[in-house]
């Protein structure tokens, strides 16, 4: 894994931990809590488009922040329709 991916994982986790909402990535049948750095290390090894699921009191702000971090690191993500 490259240093760029490592920095993306750390930034995604740090950003997610600023929010109270539940923030989960889905890739096919895998679901990972974005606040878990270990989970991100295993999930972001896969290529593909991630589905973002966000639920909670600050969901809109959390969603925007996570989308911004993914865009910054050129990672493909879509907001899941609930």
mmCIF file of the N, C-alpha and C atoms, coordinates in Angstrom:
data_MODEL
# 
_entry.id   MODEL 
# 
loop_
_atom_site.group_PDB 
_atom_site.id 
_atom_site.type_symbol 
_atom_site.label_atom_id 
_atom_site.label_alt_id 
_atom_site.label_comp_id 
_atom_site.label_asym_id 
_atom_site.label_entity_id 
_atom_site.label_seq_id 
_atom_site.pdbx_PDB_ins_code 
_atom_site.Cartn_x 
_atom_site.Cartn_y 
_atom_site.Cartn_z 
_atom_site.occupancy 
_atom_site.B_iso_or_equiv 
_atom_site.pdbx_formal_charge 
_atom_site.auth_seq_id 
_atom_site.auth_comp_id 
_atom_site.auth_asym_id 
_atom_site.auth_atom_id 
_atom_site.pdbx_PDB_model_num 
ATOM 1   N N  . UNK A 1 1  ? 0.845   -1.176 0.000  1.00 0.00 ? 1  UNK A N  1 
ATOM 2   C CA . UNK A 1 1  ? 0.000   0.000  0.000  1.00 0.00 ? 1  UNK A CA 1 
ATOM 3   C C  . UNK A 1 1  ? 0.886   1.233  0.000  1.00 0.00 ? 1  UNK A C  1 
ATOM 4   N N  . UNK A 1 2  ? 0.503   2.245  -0.744 1.00 0.00 ? 2  UNK A N  1 
ATOM 5   C CA . UNK A 1 2  ? 1.329   3.436  -0.862 1.00 0.00 ? 2  UNK A CA 1 
ATOM 6   C C  . UNK A 1 2  ? 1.134   4.372  0.322  1.00 0.00 ? 2  UNK A C  1 
ATOM 7   N N  . UNK A 1 3  ? 2.085   5.275  0.465  1.00 0.00 ? 3  UNK A N  1 
ATOM 8   C CA . UNK A 1 3  ? 1.987   6.294  1.517  1.00 0.00 ? 3  UNK A CA 1 
ATOM 9   C C  . UNK A 1 3  ? 0.764   7.174  1.294  1.00 0.00 ? 3  UNK A C  1 
ATOM 10  N N  . UNK A 1 4  ? 0.423   7.406  0.022  1.00 0.00 ? 4  UNK A N  1 
ATOM 11  C CA . UNK A 1 4  ? -0.765  8.209  -0.295 1.00 0.00 ? 4  UNK A CA 1 
ATOM 12  C C  . UNK A 1 4  ? -2.017  7.547  0.260  1.00 0.00 ? 4  UNK A C  1 
ATOM 13  N N  . UNK A 1 5  ? -2.129  6.213  0.107  1.00 0.00 ? 5  UNK A N  1 
ATOM 14  C CA . UNK A 1 5  ? -3.282  5.501  0.659  1.00 0.00 ? 5  UNK A CA 1 
ATOM 15  C C  . UNK A 1 5  ? -3.278  5.560  2.175  1.00 0.00 ? 5  UNK A C  1 
ATOM 16  N N  . UNK A 1 6  ? -2.100  5.433  2.779  1.00 0.00 ? 6  UNK A N  1 
ATOM 17  C CA . UNK A 1 6  ? -2.014  5.534  4.238  1.00 0.00 ? 6  UNK A CA 1 
ATOM 18  C C  . UNK A 1 6  ? -2.514  6.879  4.722  1.00 0.00 ? 6  UNK A C  1 
ATOM 19  N N  . UNK A 1 7  ? -2.105  7.947  4.056  1.00 0.00 ? 7  UNK A N  1 
ATOM 20  C CA . UNK A 1 7  ? -2.547  9.278  4.488  1.00 0.00 ? 7  UNK A CA 1 
ATOM 21  C C  . UNK A 1 7  ? -4.043  9.449  4.269  1.00 0.00 ? 7  UNK A C  1 
ATOM 22  N N  . UNK A 1 8  ? -4.581  8.859  3.193  1.00 0.00 ? 8  UNK A N  1 
ATOM 23  C CA . UNK A 1 8  ? -6.030  8.924  2.951  1.00 0.00 ? 8  UNK A CA 1 
ATOM 24  C C  . UNK A 1 8  ? -6.782  8.217  4.068  1.00 0.00 ? 8  UNK A C  1 
ATOM 25  N N  . UNK A 1 9  ? -6.308  7.036  4.462  1.00 0.00 ? 9  UNK A N  1 
ATOM 26  C CA . UNK A 1 9  ? -6.959  6.268  5.517  1.00 0.00 ? 9  UNK A CA 1 
ATOM 27  C C  . UNK A 1 9  ? -6.958  7.041  6.834  1.00 0.00 ? 9  UNK A C  1 
ATOM 28  N N  . UNK A 1 10 ? -5.837  7.604  7.180  1.00 0.00 ? 10 UNK A N  1 
ATOM 29  C CA . UNK A 1 10 ? -5.733  8.368  8.427  1.00 0.00 ? 10 UNK A CA 1 
ATOM 30  C C  . UNK A 1 10 ? -6.660  9.578  8.376  1.00 0.00 ? 10 UNK A C  1 
ATOM 31  N N  . UNK A 1 11 ? -6.665  10.292 7.258  1.00 0.00 ? 11 UNK A N  1 
ATOM 32  C CA . UNK A 1 11 ? -7.508  11.486 7.148  1.00 0.00 ? 11 UNK A CA 1 
ATOM 33  C C  . UNK A 1 11 ? -8.991  11.129 7.168  1.00 0.00 ? 11 UNK A C  1 
ATOM 34  N N  . UNK A 1 12 ? -9.370  10.044 6.512  1.00 0.00 ? 12 UNK A N  1 
ATOM 35  C CA . UNK A 1 12 ? -10.772 9.610  6.522  1.00 0.00 ? 12 UNK A CA 1 
ATOM 36  C C  . UNK A 1 12 ? -11.208 9.282  7.946  1.00 0.00 ? 12 UNK A C  1 
ATOM 37  N N  . UNK A 1 13 ? -10.394 8.516  8.657  1.00 0.00 ? 13 UNK A N  1 
ATOM 38  C CA . UNK A 1 13 ? -10.727 8.129  10.028 1.00 0.00 ? 13 UNK A CA 1 
ATOM 39  C C  . UNK A 1 13 ? -10.796 9.343  10.952 1.00 0.00 ? 13 UNK A C  1 
ATOM 40  N N  . UNK A 1 14 ? -9.819  10.233 10.843 1.00 0.00 ? 14 UNK A N  1 
ATOM 41  C CA . UNK A 1 14 ? -9.809  11.428 11.699 1.00 0.00 ? 14 UNK A CA 1 
ATOM 42  C C  . UNK A 1 14 ? -11.025 12.311 11.415 1.00 0.00 ? 14 UNK A C  1 
ATOM 43  N N  . UNK A 1 15 ? -11.377 12.441 10.148 1.00 0.00 ? 15 UNK A N  1 
ATOM 44  C CA . UNK A 1 15 ? -12.543 13.245 9.781  1.00 0.00 ? 15 UNK A CA 1 
ATOM 45  C C  . UNK A 1 15 ? -13.819 12.616 10.332 1.00 0.00 ? 15 UNK A C  1 
ATOM 46  N N  . UNK A 1 16 ? -13.964 11.317 10.169 1.00 0.00 ? 16 UNK A N  1 
ATOM 47  C CA . UNK A 1 16 ? -15.164 10.616 10.646 1.00 0.00 ? 16 UNK A CA 1 
ATOM 48  C C  . UNK A 1 16 ? -15.328 10.742 12.154 1.00 0.00 ? 16 UNK A C  1 
ATOM 49  N N  . UNK A 1 17 ? -14.218 10.709 12.879 1.00 0.00 ? 17 UNK A N  1 
ATOM 50  C CA . UNK A 1 17 ? -14.283 10.765 14.340 1.00 0.00 ? 17 UNK A CA 1 
ATOM 51  C C  . UNK A 1 17 ? -14.656 12.131 14.885 1.00 0.00 ? 17 UNK A C  1 
ATOM 52  N N  . UNK A 1 18 ? -14.782 13.124 14.034 1.00 0.00 ? 18 UNK A N  1 
ATOM 53  C CA . UNK A 1 18 ? -15.231 14.459 14.459 1.00 0.00 ? 18 UNK A CA 1 
ATOM 54  C C  . UNK A 1 18 ? -16.754 14.504 14.601 1.00 0.00 ? 18 UNK A C  1 
ATOM 55  N N  . UNK A 1 19 ? -17.436 13.477 14.105 1.00 0.00 ? 19 UNK A N  1 
ATOM 56  C CA . UNK A 1 19 ? -18.893 13.482 14.054 1.00 0.00 ? 19 UNK A CA 1 
ATOM 57  C C  . UNK A 1 19 ? -19.495 12.404 14.952 1.00 0.00 ? 19 UNK A C  1 
ATOM 58  N N  . UNK A 1 20 ? -20.719 12.671 15.409 1.00 0.00 ? 20 UNK A N  1 
ATOM 59  C CA . UNK A 1 20 ? -21.433 11.702 16.246 1.00 0.00 ? 20 UNK A CA 1 
ATOM 60  C C  . UNK A 1 20 ? -22.155 10.653 15.411 1.00 0.00 ? 20 UNK A C  1 
ATOM 61  N N  . UNK A 1 21 ? -22.440 10.977 14.171 1.00 0.00 ? 21 UNK A N  1 
ATOM 62  C CA . UNK A 1 21 ? -23.184 10.072 13.295 1.00 0.00 ? 21 UNK A CA 1 
ATOM 63  C C  . UNK A 1 21 ? -22.420 8.781  13.026 1.00 0.00 ? 21 UNK A C  1 
ATOM 64  N N  . UNK A 1 22 ? -23.177 7.747  12.709 1.00 0.00 ? 22 UNK A N  1 
ATOM 65  C CA . UNK A 1 22 ? -22.607 6.480  12.248 1.00 0.00 ? 22 UNK A CA 1 
ATOM 66  C C  . UNK A 1 22 ? -22.225 6.671  10.781 1.00 0.00 ? 22 UNK A C  1 
ATOM 67  N N  . UNK A 1 23 ? -20.986 6.336  10.443 1.00 0.00 ? 23 UNK A N  1 
ATOM 68  C CA . UNK A 1 23 ? -20.497 6.501  9.078  1.00 0.00 ? 23 UNK A CA 1 
ATOM 69  C C  . UNK A 1 23 ? -19.930 5.154  8.630  1.00 0.00 ? 23 UNK A C  1 
ATOM 70  N N  . UNK A 1 24 ? -20.561 4.573  7.619  1.00 0.00 ? 24 UNK A N  1 
ATOM 71  C CA . UNK A 1 24 ? -20.212 3.217  7.183  1.00 0.00 ? 24 UNK A CA 1 
ATOM 72  C C  . UNK A 1 24 ? -19.982 3.219  5.671  1.00 0.00 ? 24 UNK A C  1 
ATOM 73  N N  . UNK A 1 25 ? -18.929 2.509  5.258  1.00 0.00 ? 25 UNK A N  1 
ATOM 74  C CA . UNK A 1 25 ? -18.668 2.285  3.840  1.00 0.00 ? 25 UNK A CA 1 
ATOM 75  C C  . UNK A 1 25 ? -19.132 0.892  3.474  1.00 0.00 ? 25 UNK A C  1 
ATOM 76  N N  . UNK A 1 26 ? -19.668 0.773  2.283  1.00 0.00 ? 26 UNK A N  1 
ATOM 77  C CA . UNK A 1 26 ? -20.055 -0.532 1.761  1.00 0.00 ? 26 UNK A CA 1 
ATOM 78  C C  . UNK A 1 26 ? -19.333 -0.743 0.439  1.00 0.00 ? 26 UNK A C  1 
ATOM 79  N N  . UNK A 1 27 ? -18.693 -1.883 0.304  1.00 0.00 ? 27 UNK A N  1 
ATOM 80  C CA . UNK A 1 27 ? -18.095 -2.309 -0.954 1.00 0.00 ? 27 UNK A CA 1 
ATOM 81  C C  . UNK A 1 27 ? -18.576 -3.730 -1.186 1.00 0.00 ? 27 UNK A C  1 
ATOM 82  N N  . UNK A 1 28 ? -19.461 -3.882 -2.168 1.00 0.00 ? 28 UNK A N  1 
ATOM 83  C CA . UNK A 1 28 ? -20.125 -5.154 -2.433 1.00 0.00 ? 28 UNK A CA 1 
ATOM 84  C C  . UNK A 1 28 ? -20.816 -5.617 -1.146 1.00 0.00 ? 28 UNK A C  1 
ATOM 85  N N  . UNK A 1 29 ? -20.411 -6.754 -0.568 1.00 0.00 ? 29 UNK A N  1 
ATOM 86  C CA . UNK A 1 29 ? -21.083 -7.237 0.643  1.00 0.00 ? 29 UNK A CA 1 
ATOM 87  C C  . UNK A 1 29 ? -20.296 -6.932 1.919  1.00 0.00 ? 29 UNK A C  1 
ATOM 88  N N  . UNK A 1 30 ? -19.288 -6.070 1.840  1.00 0.00 ? 30 UNK A N  1 
ATOM 89  C CA . UNK A 1 30 ? -18.500 -5.688 3.021  1.00 0.00 ? 30 UNK A CA 1 
ATOM 90  C C  . UNK A 1 30 ? -18.993 -4.353 3.556  1.00 0.00 ? 30 UNK A C  1 
ATOM 91  N N  . UNK A 1 31 ? -19.122 -4.273 4.872  1.00 0.00 ? 31 UNK A N  1 
ATOM 92  C CA . UNK A 1 31 ? -19.488 -3.028 5.531  1.00 0.00 ? 31 UNK A CA 1 
ATOM 93  C C  . UNK A 1 31 ? -18.403 -2.717 6.544  1.00 0.00 ? 31 UNK A C  1 
ATOM 94  N N  . UNK A 1 32 ? -17.935 -1.465 6.567  1.00 0.00 ? 32 UNK A N  1 
ATOM 95  C CA . UNK A 1 32 ? -16.876 -1.102 7.502  1.00 0.00 ? 32 UNK A CA 1 
ATOM 96  C C  . UNK A 1 32 ? -17.174 0.246  8.142  1.00 0.00 ? 32 UNK A C  1 
ATOM 97  N N  . UNK A 1 33 ? -16.997 0.297  9.449  1.00 0.00 ? 33 UNK A N  1 
ATOM 98  C CA . UNK A 1 33 ? -17.140 1.539  10.202 1.00 0.00 ? 33 UNK A CA 1 
ATOM 99  C C  . UNK A 1 33 ? -15.955 2.422  9.843  1.00 0.00 ? 33 UNK A C  1 
ATOM 100 N N  . UNK A 1 34 ? -16.222 3.597  9.284  1.00 0.00 ? 34 UNK A N  1 
ATOM 101 C CA . UNK A 1 34 ? -15.161 4.488  8.818  1.00 0.00 ? 34 UNK A CA 1 
ATOM 102 C C  . UNK A 1 34 ? -14.325 5.029  9.982  1.00 0.00 ? 34 UNK A C  1 
ATOM 103 N N  . UNK A 1 35 ? -14.860 4.969  11.183 1.00 0.00 ? 35 UNK A N  1 
ATOM 104 C CA . UNK A 1 35 ? -14.108 5.447  12.356 1.00 0.00 ? 35 UNK A CA 1 
ATOM 105 C C  . UNK A 1 35 ? -13.041 4.433  12.784 1.00 0.00 ? 35 UNK A C  1 
ATOM 106 N N  . UNK A 1 36 ? -13.066 3.242  12.196 1.00 0.00 ? 36 UNK A N  1 
ATOM 107 C CA . UNK A 1 36 ? -12.105 2.189  12.515 1.00 0.00 ? 36 UNK A CA 1 
ATOM 108 C C  . UNK A 1 36 ? -10.950 2.214  11.524 1.00 0.00 ? 36 UNK A C  1 
ATOM 109 N N  . UNK A 1 37 ? -9.800  2.646  11.981 1.00 0.00 ? 37 UNK A N  1 
ATOM 110 C CA . UNK A 1 37 ? -8.641  2.745  11.095 1.00 0.00 ? 37 UNK A CA 1 
ATOM 111 C C  . UNK A 1 37 ? -8.222  1.368  10.585 1.00 0.00 ? 37 UNK A C  1 
ATOM 112 N N  . UNK A 1 38 ? -8.327  0.348  11.421 1.00 0.00 ? 38 UNK A N  1 
ATOM 113 C CA . UNK A 1 38 ? -7.974  -1.009 11.006 1.00 0.00 ? 38 UNK A CA 1 
ATOM 114 C C  . UNK A 1 38 ? -8.922  -1.489 9.909  1.00 0.00 ? 38 UNK A C  1 
ATOM 115 N N  . UNK A 1 39 ? -10.187 -1.230 10.085 1.00 0.00 ? 39 UNK A N  1 
ATOM 116 C CA . UNK A 1 39 ? -11.159 -1.610 9.069  1.00 0.00 ? 39 UNK A CA 1 
ATOM 117 C C  . UNK A 1 39 ? -10.902 -0.924 7.737  1.00 0.00 ? 39 UNK A C  1 
ATOM 118 N N  . UNK A 1 40 ? -10.514 0.345  7.799  1.00 0.00 ? 40 UNK A N  1 
ATOM 119 C CA . UNK A 1 40 ? -10.202 1.068  6.570  1.00 0.00 ? 40 UNK A CA 1 
ATOM 120 C C  . UNK A 1 40 ? -8.988  0.476  5.865  1.00 0.00 ? 40 UNK A C  1 
ATOM 121 N N  . UNK A 1 41 ? -7.979  0.097  6.632  1.00 0.00 ? 41 UNK A N  1 
ATOM 122 C CA . UNK A 1 41 ? -6.785  -0.493 6.022  1.00 0.00 ? 41 UNK A CA 1 
ATOM 123 C C  . UNK A 1 41 ? -7.139  -1.742 5.231  1.00 0.00 ? 41 UNK A C  1 
ATOM 124 N N  . UNK A 1 42 ? -8.050  -2.560 5.735  1.00 0.00 ? 42 UNK A N  1 
ATOM 125 C CA . UNK A 1 42 ? -8.404  -3.780 5.020  1.00 0.00 ? 42 UNK A CA 1 
ATOM 126 C C  . UNK A 1 42 ? -9.373  -3.497 3.874  1.00 0.00 ? 42 UNK A C  1 
ATOM 127 N N  . UNK A 1 43 ? -10.239 -2.523 4.022  1.00 0.00 ? 43 UNK A N  1 
ATOM 128 C CA . UNK A 1 43 ? -11.248 -2.239 2.999  1.00 0.00 ? 43 UNK A CA 1 
ATOM 129 C C  . UNK A 1 43 ? -10.688 -1.429 1.841  1.00 0.00 ? 43 UNK A C  1 
ATOM 130 N N  . UNK A 1 44 ? -9.876  -0.426 2.122  1.00 0.00 ? 44 UNK A N  1 
ATOM 131 C CA . UNK A 1 44 ? -9.398  0.444  1.049  1.00 0.00 ? 44 UNK A CA 1 
ATOM 132 C C  . UNK A 1 44 ? -8.311  -0.196 0.199  1.00 0.00 ? 44 UNK A C  1 
ATOM 133 N N  . UNK A 1 45 ? -7.969  -1.438 0.488  1.00 0.00 ? 45 UNK A N  1 
ATOM 134 C CA . UNK A 1 45 ? -7.066  -2.174 -0.387 1.00 0.00 ? 45 UNK A CA 1 
ATOM 135 C C  . UNK A 1 45 ? -7.786  -2.575 -1.667 1.00 0.00 ? 45 UNK A C  1 
ATOM 136 N N  . UNK A 1 46 ? -9.103  -2.729 -1.574 1.00 0.00 ? 46 UNK A N  1 
ATOM 137 C CA . UNK A 1 46 ? -9.899  -3.123 -2.731 1.00 0.00 ? 46 UNK A CA 1 
ATOM 138 C C  . UNK A 1 46 ? -10.139 -1.916 -3.638 1.00 0.00 ? 46 UNK A C  1 
ATOM 139 N N  . UNK A 1 47 ? -10.245 -2.197 -4.919 1.00 0.00 ? 47 UNK A N  1 
ATOM 140 C CA . UNK A 1 47 ? -10.596 -1.121 -5.836 1.00 0.00 ? 47 UNK A CA 1 
ATOM 141 C C  . UNK A 1 47 ? -12.075 -1.234 -6.144 1.00 0.00 ? 47 UNK A C  1 
ATOM 142 N N  . UNK A 1 48 ? -12.665 -0.134 -6.455 1.00 0.00 ? 48 UNK A N  1 
ATOM 143 C CA . UNK A 1 48 ? -14.086 -0.122 -6.757 1.00 0.00 ? 48 UNK A CA 1 
ATOM 144 C C  . UNK A 1 48 ? -14.708 1.148  -6.222 1.00 0.00 ? 48 UNK A C  1 
ATOM 145 N N  . UNK A 1 49 ? -16.005 1.235  -6.360 1.00 0.00 ? 49 UNK A N  1 
ATOM 146 C CA . UNK A 1 49 ? -16.733 2.395  -5.865 1.00 0.00 ? 49 UNK A CA 1 
ATOM 147 C C  . UNK A 1 49 ? -17.401 2.030  -4.548 1.00 0.00 ? 49 UNK A C  1 
ATOM 148 N N  . UNK A 1 50 ? -17.181 2.850  -3.565 1.00 0.00 ? 50 UNK A N  1 
ATOM 149 C CA . UNK A 1 50 ? -17.733 2.638  -2.234 1.00 0.00 ? 50 UNK A CA 1 
ATOM 150 C C  . UNK A 1 50 ? -19.081 3.319  -2.122 1.00 0.00 ? 50 UNK A C  1 
ATOM 151 N N  . UNK A 1 51 ? -19.974 2.718  -1.349 1.00 0.00 ? 51 UNK A N  1 
ATOM 152 C CA . UNK A 1 51 ? -21.260 3.320  -1.013 1.00 0.00 ? 51 UNK A CA 1 
ATOM 153 C C  . UNK A 1 51 ? -21.130 3.888  0.396  1.00 0.00 ? 51 UNK A C  1 
ATOM 154 N N  . UNK A 1 52 ? -21.532 5.121  0.589  1.00 0.00 ? 52 UNK A N  1 
ATOM 155 C CA . UNK A 1 52 ? -21.441 5.783  1.882  1.00 0.00 ? 52 UNK A CA 1 
ATOM 156 C C  . UNK A 1 52 ? -22.805 5.803  2.553  1.00 0.00 ? 52 UNK A C  1 
ATOM 157 N N  . UNK A 1 53 ? -22.859 5.295  3.775  1.00 0.00 ? 53 UNK A N  1 
ATOM 158 C CA . UNK A 1 53 ? -24.084 5.294  4.584  1.00 0.00 ? 53 UNK A CA 1 
ATOM 159 C C  . UNK A 1 53 ? -23.805 6.140  5.826  1.00 0.00 ? 53 UNK A C  1 
ATOM 160 N N  . UNK A 1 54 ? -24.596 7.187  6.036  1.00 0.00 ? 54 UNK A N  1 
ATOM 161 C CA . UNK A 1 54 ? -24.404 8.057  7.198  1.00 0.00 ? 54 UNK A CA 1 
ATOM 162 C C  . UNK A 1 54 ? -25.751 8.261  7.879  1.00 0.00 ? 54 UNK A C  1 
ATOM 163 N N  . UNK A 1 55 ? -25.789 8.006  9.190  1.00 0.00 ? 55 UNK A N  1 
ATOM 164 C CA . UNK A 1 55 ? -27.016 8.168  9.977  1.00 0.00 ? 55 UNK A CA 1 
ATOM 165 C C  . UNK A 1 55 ? -26.662 8.830  11.296 1.00 0.00 ? 55 UNK A C  1 
ATOM 166 N N  . UNK A 1 56 ? -27.423 9.848  11.677 1.00 0.00 ? 56 UNK A N  1 
ATOM 167 C CA . UNK A 1 56 ? -27.210 10.461 12.972 1.00 0.00 ? 56 UNK A CA 1 
ATOM 168 C C  . UNK A 1 56 ? -27.525 11.942 12.970 1.00 0.00 ? 56 UNK A C  1 
ATOM 169 N N  . UNK A 1 57 ? -27.272 12.574 14.113 1.00 0.00 ? 57 UNK A N  1 
ATOM 170 C CA . UNK A 1 57 ? -27.672 13.965 14.301 1.00 0.00 ? 57 UNK A CA 1 
ATOM 171 C C  . UNK A 1 57 ? -26.913 14.965 13.430 1.00 0.00 ? 57 UNK A C  1 
ATOM 172 N N  . UNK A 1 58 ? -25.703 14.632 13.007 1.00 0.00 ? 58 UNK A N  1 
ATOM 173 C CA . UNK A 1 58 ? -24.918 15.546 12.172 1.00 0.00 ? 58 UNK A CA 1 
ATOM 174 C C  . UNK A 1 58 ? -24.577 14.899 10.829 1.00 0.00 ? 58 UNK A C  1 
ATOM 175 N N  . UNK A 1 59 ? -25.518 14.104 10.319 1.00 0.00 ? 59 UNK A N  1 
ATOM 176 C CA . UNK A 1 59 ? -25.289 13.302 9.114  1.00 0.00 ? 59 UNK A CA 1 
ATOM 177 C C  . UNK A 1 59 ? -24.945 14.149 7.891  1.00 0.00 ? 59 UNK A C  1 
ATOM 178 N N  . UNK A 1 60 ? -25.632 15.265 7.697  1.00 0.00 ? 60 UNK A N  1 
ATOM 179 C CA . UNK A 1 60 ? -25.364 16.085 6.505  1.00 0.00 ? 60 UNK A CA 1 
ATOM 180 C C  . UNK A 1 60 ? -23.939 16.627 6.509  1.00 0.00 ? 60 UNK A C  1 
ATOM 181 N N  . UNK A 1 61 ? -23.499 17.138 7.645  1.00 0.00 ? 61 UNK A N  1 
ATOM 182 C CA . UNK A 1 61 ? -22.134 17.664 7.748  1.00 0.00 ? 61 UNK A CA 1 
ATOM 183 C C  . UNK A 1 61 ? -21.104 16.548 7.609  1.00 0.00 ? 61 UNK A C  1 
ATOM 184 N N  . UNK A 1 62 ? -21.377 15.404 8.220  1.00 0.00 ? 62 UNK A N  1 
ATOM 185 C CA . UNK A 1 62 ? -20.458 14.268 8.146  1.00 0.00 ? 62 UNK A CA 1 
ATOM 186 C C  . UNK A 1 62 ? -20.335 13.778 6.712  1.00 0.00 ? 62 UNK A C  1 
ATOM 187 N N  . UNK A 1 63 ? -21.468 13.675 6.024  1.00 0.00 ? 63 UNK A N  1 
ATOM 188 C CA . UNK A 1 63 ? -21.470 13.209 4.638  1.00 0.00 ? 63 UNK A CA 1 
ATOM 189 C C  . UNK A 1 63 ? -20.610 14.113 3.760  1.00 0.00 ? 63 UNK A C  1 
ATOM 190 N N  . UNK A 1 64 ? -20.802 15.426 3.906  1.00 0.00 ? 64 UNK A N  1 
ATOM 191 C CA . UNK A 1 64 ? -20.034 16.379 3.103  1.00 0.00 ? 64 UNK A CA 1 
ATOM 192 C C  . UNK A 1 64 ? -18.546 16.260 3.402  1.00 0.00 ? 64 UNK A C  1 
ATOM 193 N N  . UNK A 1 65 ? -18.179 16.166 4.662  1.00 0.00 ? 65 UNK A N  1 
ATOM 194 C CA . UNK A 1 65 ? -16.766 16.088 5.043  1.00 0.00 ? 65 UNK A CA 1 
ATOM 195 C C  . UNK A 1 65 ? -16.112 14.826 4.489  1.00 0.00 ? 65 UNK A C  1 
ATOM 196 N N  . UNK A 1 66 ? -16.794 13.692 4.578  1.00 0.00 ? 66 UNK A N  1 
ATOM 197 C CA . UNK A 1 66 ? -16.237 12.435 4.077  1.00 0.00 ? 66 UNK A CA 1 
ATOM 198 C C  . UNK A 1 66 ? -16.120 12.480 2.553  1.00 0.00 ? 66 UNK A C  1 
ATOM 199 N N  . UNK A 1 67 ? -17.139 12.996 1.877  1.00 0.00 ? 67 UNK A N  1 
ATOM 200 C CA . UNK A 1 67 ? -17.076 13.117 0.419  1.00 0.00 ? 67 UNK A CA 1 
ATOM 201 C C  . UNK A 1 67 ? -15.900 13.992 -0.003 1.00 0.00 ? 67 UNK A C  1 
ATOM 202 N N  . UNK A 1 68 ? -15.650 15.074 0.723  1.00 0.00 ? 68 UNK A N  1 
ATOM 203 C CA . UNK A 1 68 ? -14.523 15.958 0.425  1.00 0.00 ? 68 UNK A CA 1 
ATOM 204 C C  . UNK A 1 68 ? -13.188 15.233 0.560  1.00 0.00 ? 68 UNK A C  1 
ATOM 205 N N  . UNK A 1 69 ? -13.030 14.425 1.610  1.00 0.00 ? 69 UNK A N  1 
ATOM 206 C CA . UNK A 1 69 ? -11.779 13.689 1.818  1.00 0.00 ? 69 UNK A CA 1 
ATOM 207 C C  . UNK A 1 69 ? -11.590 12.646 0.714  1.00 0.00 ? 69 UNK A C  1 
ATOM 208 N N  . UNK A 1 70 ? -12.645 11.935 0.358  1.00 0.00 ? 70 UNK A N  1 
ATOM 209 C CA . UNK A 1 70 ? -12.534 10.945 -0.717 1.00 0.00 ? 70 UNK A CA 1 
ATOM 210 C C  . UNK A 1 70 ? -12.159 11.627 -2.035 1.00 0.00 ? 70 UNK A C  1 
ATOM 211 N N  . UNK A 1 71 ? -12.769 12.768 -2.325 1.00 0.00 ? 71 UNK A N  1 
ATOM 212 C CA . UNK A 1 71 ? -12.450 13.498 -3.556 1.00 0.00 ? 71 UNK A CA 1 
ATOM 213 C C  . UNK A 1 71 ? -10.994 13.961 -3.553 1.00 0.00 ? 71 UNK A C  1 
ATOM 214 N N  . UNK A 1 72 ? -10.537 14.456 -2.419 1.00 0.00 ? 72 UNK A N  1 
ATOM 215 C CA . UNK A 1 72 ? -9.153  14.927 -2.294 1.00 0.00 ? 72 UNK A CA 1 
ATOM 216 C C  . UNK A 1 72 ? -8.153  13.822 -2.628 1.00 0.00 ? 72 UNK A C  1 
ATOM 217 N N  . UNK A 1 73 ? -8.478  12.590 -2.261 1.00 0.00 ? 73 UNK A N  1 
ATOM 218 C CA . UNK A 1 73 ? -7.577  11.456 -2.472 1.00 0.00 ? 73 UNK A CA 1 
ATOM 219 C C  . UNK A 1 73 ? -7.955  10.625 -3.707 1.00 0.00 ? 73 UNK A C  1 
ATOM 220 N N  . UNK A 1 74 ? -8.839  11.165 -4.544 1.00 0.00 ? 74 UNK A N  1 
ATOM 221 C CA . UNK A 1 74 ? -9.253  10.507 -5.793 1.00 0.00 ? 74 UNK A CA 1 
ATOM 222 C C  . UNK A 1 74 ? -9.787  9.092  -5.580 1.00 0.00 ? 74 UNK A C  1 
ATOM 223 N N  . UNK A 1 75 ? -10.596 8.923  -4.547 1.00 0.00 ? 75 UNK A N  1 
ATOM 224 C CA . UNK A 1 75 ? -11.235 7.646  -4.268 1.00 0.00 ? 75 UNK A CA 1 
ATOM 225 C C  . UNK A 1 75 ? -12.696 7.734  -4.695 1.00 0.00 ? 75 UNK A C  1 
ATOM 226 N N  . UNK A 1 76 ? -13.185 6.693  -5.359 1.00 0.00 ? 76 UNK A N  1 
ATOM 227 C CA . UNK A 1 76 ? -14.555 6.691  -5.867 1.00 0.00 ? 76 UNK A CA 1 
ATOM 228 C C  . UNK A 1 76 ? -15.533 6.372  -4.738 1.00 0.00 ? 76 UNK A C  1 
ATOM 229 N N  . UNK A 1 77 ? -16.556 7.215  -4.620 1.00 0.00 ? 77 UNK A N  1 
ATOM 230 C CA . UNK A 1 77 ? -17.567 7.007  -3.580 1.00 0.00 ? 77 UNK A CA 1 
ATOM 231 C C  . UNK A 1 77 ? -18.893 7.560  -4.064 1.00 0.00 ? 77 UNK A C  1 
ATOM 232 N N  . UNK A 1 78 ? -19.957 6.884  -3.639 1.00 0.00 ? 78 UNK A N  1 
ATOM 233 C CA . UNK A 1 78 ? -21.321 7.341  -3.921 1.00 0.00 ? 78 UNK A CA 1 
ATOM 234 C C  . UNK A 1 78 ? -22.083 7.331  -2.609 1.00 0.00 ? 78 UNK A C  1 
ATOM 235 N N  . UNK A 1 79 ? -23.023 8.264  -2.484 1.00 0.00 ? 79 UNK A N  1 
ATOM 236 C CA . UNK A 1 79 ? -23.878 8.270  -1.302 1.00 0.00 ? 79 UNK A CA 1 
ATOM 237 C C  . UNK A 1 79 ? -25.000 7.261  -1.544 1.00 0.00 ? 79 UNK A C  1 
ATOM 238 N N  . UNK A 1 80 ? -25.149 6.338  -0.614 1.00 0.00 ? 80 UNK A N  1 
ATOM 239 C CA . UNK A 1 80 ? -26.175 5.307  -0.744 1.00 0.00 ? 80 UNK A CA 1 
ATOM 240 C C  . UNK A 1 80 ? -27.554 5.933  -0.579 1.00 0.00 ? 80 UNK A C  1 
ATOM 241 N N  . UNK A 1 81 ? -28.474 5.509  -1.416 1.00 0.00 ? 81 UNK A N  1 
ATOM 242 C CA . UNK A 1 81 ? -29.848 5.967  -1.257 1.00 0.00 ? 81 UNK A CA 1 
ATOM 243 C C  . UNK A 1 81 ? -30.496 5.102  -0.187 1.00 0.00 ? 81 UNK A C  1 
ATOM 244 N N  . UNK A 1 82 ? -31.050 5.754  0.776  1.00 0.00 ? 82 UNK A N  1 
ATOM 245 C CA . UNK A 1 82 ? -31.614 5.034  1.943  1.00 0.00 ? 82 UNK A CA 1 
ATOM 246 C C  . UNK A 1 82 ? -33.092 4.776  1.740  1.00 0.00 ? 82 UNK A C  1 
# 
